[in-house]
Amino acid sequence: MSKADDFTFYDRFYKIVRATIARIIARRFNFSGETLPQGLGPRFILCNHNTDVDFLFLVSVSEEPMDFVATEAMMRIGPLARWAAKTFKPILHDKGSKGVSTLKSITERIRAGRSVMLFPEGNRSFDGKTRDISDAIGKIARMTGATLVVYRLTGGYLTTPRWGRGIRKGKIRGQIARILSSDELKNMTASDVLKVIREGIYTDAYKEQETERVRFEYSDRAMYLETLLFCCPCCKKIGTMHSRKDKLVCSCGYKLTLDEYGYLSDEKNEPFSITDACNRQKKLLEELLEDKEKEILWQDEVTVSKVTYDHKILASKKSTLLACHDHLMIGEECLEKTAISSVDIVQRNRLSIHEKNRSEHYEITGPDTFNAVKYLLWYQKSYS
């Protein structure tokens, strides 16, 4: 079967998915959005990202088929994700790479008349604010020669927080933020295009709540919050917080309650956002990193896999993961901070670590409550 035949099959399948699965998901998540424009030729569609089914929201509002850019970790997340990767034929991007092959694939598909949809953040938000995007996105948008469509989704973070589980009953809305033709893009600088994209996709879950207060109903709404908040603000210990229903409780007795509007409160009963809690946690981590007398910062019992560039697992074993000031210990193996090229997280807590000048990378998983965020912040703070 030729590549053209492959996409003919996909386009037919896309229409079926749009008429069935995408509409069911849209209703399940209480999503409504503006329809994406048609008849503009190839489109380069950029959107912010806060749920695992954002791509289906876009499918539900686009009659014309789109190709998607997705993480290559889809090949290992589970059978449903592998099926989606084979059926939807996404452009698979390795988060630890420089993205040259991804850019090449995007350009090739657009030149072949395909529309491509990309989440430029590359990841869902943990704290409710849109993550920063690469400066290269502005250049890429100009290079493709496609019509640029910037789309914004709101309500997604509090509907399915990245750290949590289940769907909170609220509402999600979609809006076209900007449309720029290829001719308009040619007359703009890459930095101007980047500014349009950043402003167009930016969301803040708690600013949205200030504008329109929406309830997000769910009984176990604090479950797995410890996969985001790892440091108790009272005793300042790491790994002592545990969730149950709407509570996050530390072994020292400190307690947080998460309400239906997405706000936390402690014994003082003064509500504050998860964004605020994340910012406080970062400051506590900075204090910990300044304490050079503490040799081991924290440790976790995990499963460590080595994965090749073509998605194959070379080895997988249970191990102890230790974080120290300037290195990680993966079992008996020492991984120096200076040897790491990137640290990222897939889904809630699948940790991905790439080393410089190595084609394979580590994928680290743990129990449902494993906190991968602290390793990401450890790496980021090391270079702050």
WOBEL-V710019 format. One line per field, one symbol per residue. ss: DSSP state (H for helix, E for strand, C for the rest). phi: phi as a letter, one per 20 degrees, with the letter a starting at -180 (. if undefined). psi: psi as a letter, one per 40 degrees, with the letter a starting at -180 (. if undefined). Layout:
BEGIN
ss=???
phi=???
psi=???
END
This chain:
BEGIN
ss=CCHHHHHHHHHHHHHHHHHCHHHHHHHHCCEEECCCCCCCCCEEEEECCCCCCHHHHHHHCCCCCCEEEEECCHHHHCHHHHHHHHHHCCEEECCCCCCHHHHHHHHHHHHCCCCEEECCCCCCCCCCECCCCCCHHHHHHHHCCCEEEEEEEECHHHHCCCCCCCCCECCEEEEEEEEECHHHHHCCCHHHHHHHHHHHHCCEHHHHHHHCCCCCECCCCCCCHHHCCCECCCCCCECCEEEECCEEEECCCCEEEECCCCEEECCCCCCEEHHHHHHHHHHHHHHHHHCCCCCEEEEEEEEEEEECCCCCEEEEEEEEEEEECCEEEECCEEEEHHHEEEEEEECCCEEEEEECCCCCEEEEECCCCCCCHHHHHHHHHHCC
phi=.ffffgfffffffgfffffcgffffgffelebbffffdmdmgddddbfbccfdgffffffdcfffceddcfffgfcfrfffffffffelfeedefeeenffffffgfffffeneecdceffmaffedodgffdfffffffgfffmefecdccdcnffefcggfdcmdefcbcccbfeaccffffffedfffffgfffgffefccgefffffbfdeceafefegmfffdedcffeemedndecdaldcccefeofcdcdefdndebdffmdfbefgffffffffffgfffeeffefdfabbecddcddefdmeefbbbfbdddddfcadddmeeddfgfeeeacbcdlfbeeccddfmcfebecccbfgegeegffffgffffde
psi=hiddddddddddddddddecddddddddefhiiihiiifeahihhhiiheiefdddddddehdhiiiihiieedeedidddddddddefihhhhdeieeddddddddddddeeiihhhgedeiihdeeihiiiideddddddddeihhhhhhhieddedgideaiihhhbihihhhdihhidddddeiidddddddddddehihdddddddhhhhghhdfeehedeedhehhecefiheehhihbeihhieeehhihhieeeiiiadefhiiiddddddddddddddddegedhdhdiiihihhihhidfeihdihiiihhhhideiihgbehhhideehdihihhbdfhhhhhihfhdiihhhiaidehhedddddddddde.
END
